[in-house]
């Protein structure tokens, strides 16, 4: 890319964008927030690791399914009201989770939290992409920066508050999300309702496009490895709450750094396809190393922290590719992609716990490594569409959106390929 194409500053944004980005940081904190308290929560509530992992499963599976309805809601009440609704739900249910006295109650309230999370995540990405200065790539970098910072801070806050009580992280998120809610209410301008009302079936219909389906299935398999590490690695580390928080903070810092700096650098030099192939291969090897040396705490900790680099690169490159690989509207593409990938993330921690109970601590990570490797195979089936997505991104970076004829050709080819594919 030329200097002219990369000159816009993604961090010079209107106040409304910063308000939504701040709320994104707090929202993404919820992903890694519970990591440091998983072992202590299992001990306090006399639960097995697989039972505690339902905190991830209920949260992410509900988030995935609810993604299908985010466009339906947003097209009827507007993006701002959808953001506010999602934030209110998160504030209420995170507080209820912190005040619950049973694991079943926490799991249930985390499910409600997941509903609010879906409404917020899908809409926030659309708002940032639509309102941010610096173009599409700059908006994605800002969004992924918020994701990385949230993931980095989440374990640190979870470790510190969890050291006081396992209830602390949940109640802390409720307070912070209330602040984000106020910022959104006062700083984000009301948004007009779209001319066309979306259907809950739109994201599912979008998956008929082979490129989007390929990226979604790749992300499902990749997230299986990702959330196996995130949801089960704390147990074999055998560390206290504070130390677990520090480990996953190091992991989150690498997610943030490689999302913002590593991913653009790698994509500029290798292109979308080669960058993803290389990154997924290295991540699969990293998870394989975790599987082999699960009993060696120092090696396990290093591999978990290093995994953050691969996750950061994958998140940024894949998110940009998803938004350009399919001819459907970007909010619809985001919802469809989120639905598929979060299913993998939600099921992986629970399955990992069950596998470990029957086959030992190493087995879940072998399965996770195999899943990521399978994702590489799936990704290779959409190689030509990734090349077209890269061409589209270059046009947008140069300030020359693709012509309608080009989009039409892409749509026709995607549909034609879908007719010939087995799904």
Buried (B, 14 or more C-beta within 10 A) or exposed (E): EEEEBBEBEBBEBBEBBBBBBBBBBBBBBBBBBBBBBBBBBBEEBEBEBBBBBBBBBBBBBBBBBBBBBBBBBBBEBBBBBBBBBBBBBBBBBBBBBBBBEEBEEBBBBBBBBBBBBBBBBBBBBBBBBBBBBBBBBBBBBBBBBBBBBBBBBBBBBBBBBBBEBBBBBBBBBBEBBBEBBEBBBEBBEEBEBBEEEBBEEBBBEBBBBBBBBBBBBBBBBBBBBBBBBBBBBBBBBEBBBEBBBBBBBBBBBBBBBBBBBBBBEBBEEBBBBBBBBBBBBBBBBBBBBBBBBBEBEEBBBBBBBBBBBBBBBBBBBBBBBBBBBBBBBBBBBBBBBBBBBBBBBBBBBBBBBBBBBEEEBBBBBBBBBBBBBBBBEBBBBBEEBBEBBBBBBEBBBEEEEBEEEBEEBBBEBBEEBBEEEEE
